[in-house]
Amino acid sequence: MYAIVESGGRQYRAEAGNSFVTEKLPYEVGEQIEMNNVLLLANGDAITIGQPTVEGVTVKATIVEQFRGEKIFVWKYKPKKRYRRRRGHRQQYTRVRVDEIVTG
């Protein structure tokens, strides 16, 4: 059984026991959360598609870690004008482990 959940404007495949990386969520490490934005639920051959979400289905998950991604450099450059700018950015992420998918 797996579910497609929405978090931070993106969609992730949630299977019990697996983990995925999403945009930073405002929770502490070890905290359990419930994701209610389930867009699709697949149980064997039975597939339920939500309009827009599947009612009565929640995904229970645990926050595994909060971390930052690799640094990304952004360059601005104008030729012959001595204009050069370099900026860096590190995105913050959250690793989420799916405990169970609750239907009902």
N, C-alpha and C positions, 0 to 999 in steps of 0.2 A: 504494500500500500504506500502511495506517495501523494503529496499535495503540492500545489503551486501556491506560494504565499507572496504577498506584496509587502515590501518594506522599503521605505525611502524612495518610492517611485520606481523601484525595480522589482523584478519577479525572480523568485528562487525556487528550486525544487527541494522540498523537504521530505526526507525519508527518515524513519526512526533509526537512531544510532549514527546517522551521518551528520556532518557539520557543513556550514557555509559561511562565507564572509560577506558582511553587509556594511553599509555606511554606519557611522558611529551611532549607537543607541544609548540613551541616558540611563544606563543601569550599571550596577556594580558586578564585578566578577563573582560567579557562583550564584547569582540571583536567578530565580526561575521566572520566566515570562510566558504570556499567552499571546499568540498571534491570531487575530480574528479575521484578517483580510485573506481568506482562503478563496482563490479564484477557480481552482479545479481540484477535484478529488478523484483519484484512480485507485480502485480496489479490484485487482485482477482484471477482468474484462469489463467491469462496470465503471464507467466514467461519468462523473457528474460535473457539469460546467455551470458555474454561477452566473447570475445576471444581476448585478456585477459580482456578487460574492455568494458562496455556498452557505446557506443558513444552517446553524447548529453544528458547525465543524470548527474546532480550534486546534492549533498546533502548540503543544507545550514544549518549551525549550529552555536551555540553561546557557547563560553567558559564560563562555570559556575564557576569553581574553579580550582586552582592549589594546590595540596596537596602532602604530603608524606605518604607512606604506613607504615606498622608496621616494626619495626627493626627485621632484620634477622641475626642470629648469625652463624658464620662459625667457627668450631673448627678443629684444627689440633693437632694430638696427636701421639706420638711414645712411645710405652710402654718400660719401663726400661731405658729410656734415658733422663728423665726429660725435655722432649721437649713438651711444650704445648703452643699453640697460639690461641687467640680468636680475631676474627674480626667481626665488625658489619656493616650492610649496610641497608640504607633506600631508597627505590626506589621512584622516583618522578612521580606523575601521574597527568592527566588532566581529569576533568569531563566535558563532552561535551553534550549539549542538542540539539537535532535535531529540527530545526524549520520547514523545508519543504523539500520535494524531488521534484526537478524541472526536468521535462522531456521535450524534445523538440528537 
